[in-house]
Amino acid sequence: MRVITQQTFGGPEVLTVVDAPDPQPLPTEVLVRVKAIGLNPIEALLRAGEVPPLLGPPPFVLGWDVSGVVEESPRTWRFRPGDEVFGMLLFPKPASAYAELVAAPALHLVRKPASLSHVEASALPVVGLTAWQGLVDLAGVGEGDRVLVHGGGGGVGHVAIQIAKARGAHVITTAGGSKREFVEGFGPDEVIDYTKVDFAEVLRDIDVVLDTIGGDTVERSLGVLRPGGHLVTATAEDDAELIARYEAAGMRFSGIAVDPDPVGLRGLVALVEQGKLRVHVQETFPFEHVAHAHRLLDRGHLRGKLVLTV
């Protein structure tokens, strides 16, 4: 099979396509013929060596989000050859998903609904599970809650808007001027253009804030929460000083580090099948053009997700 690997940290040009032995599934694992690979910003940071190396030093193969077809399921009852599946594999451990074949725990996969293409399915797991675990598992968002989603045009943000709406919340989101129309297409009740309006000056009595931006956005969100409100962040989960400030103000502070979750994946699938959730793919790239895709990841400010097709 072919994989995308790198021998050193660096820019997108370090990513190269090479031949490698086919992986061999262990008991409880399946071998998946990959059709599409969802790309995530953390992969660009890992490639460049800009974050603590989850995968160790190079050489390594990036990637966690895949959609494909089961080729072998030798010792698991969960899937059979020919089943179309998708999921987030092994995160944060190495899954080597930038590949034509992956061996993956069957428990980290679910059946792909017919209404999702492989491209769309591969784009959903990391962002979908981050939003689901933050809003549903941690915050318990429900009917009538006022929810603020920072960065509504991003991968996590545009999915989070839809999850919160599906659970009956009043959803407010922030987005830059050029993304306003895009974000409005996902059904928020209010969109705040952060280039013109300071959310901290116009919002109050928010039940839940979901943050994927970081920086002073997390600090300034303290002032918009109602007494006992809940801040869920994917960017500052280890900031002890910030946690102490929230707790001293009588607020809840939760950091989220996404993990494989078949229950959450099935929850996302249910929303897809009900027509309440869609994932936006900004652009797809052939497997061999992974460096072009990573250049876009490096620039940031994406609308939704980028995907490699295999």
Buried (B, 14 or more C-beta within 10 A) or exposed (E): BBBBBBEEBEEBEBBBBEEBEEBEBEEBBBBBBBBBBBBBBBBBBBBBBEEEEBBEEBEBBBBBBBBBBBBBBEEBEBBEEEBBBBBBBBBEEBBBBBBBBBBBBBBBBBBBBEEBBBBBBBBBBBBBBBBBBBBBBBBEBBEEBBBBBBBBBBBBBBBBBBBBBBBEBBBBBBBBEEBBEBBBEBBBBBBBBBEEEEBBEEBEEBBBBBBBBBEEBBBEBBEBBBEEBBBBBBBBBEBEEBBEBBEEBEBBBBBBEBBBBBEBBEBBBEBBEEEBBBBBBBBBBEBEBBBEBBBBBBEEEBBBBBBBBB
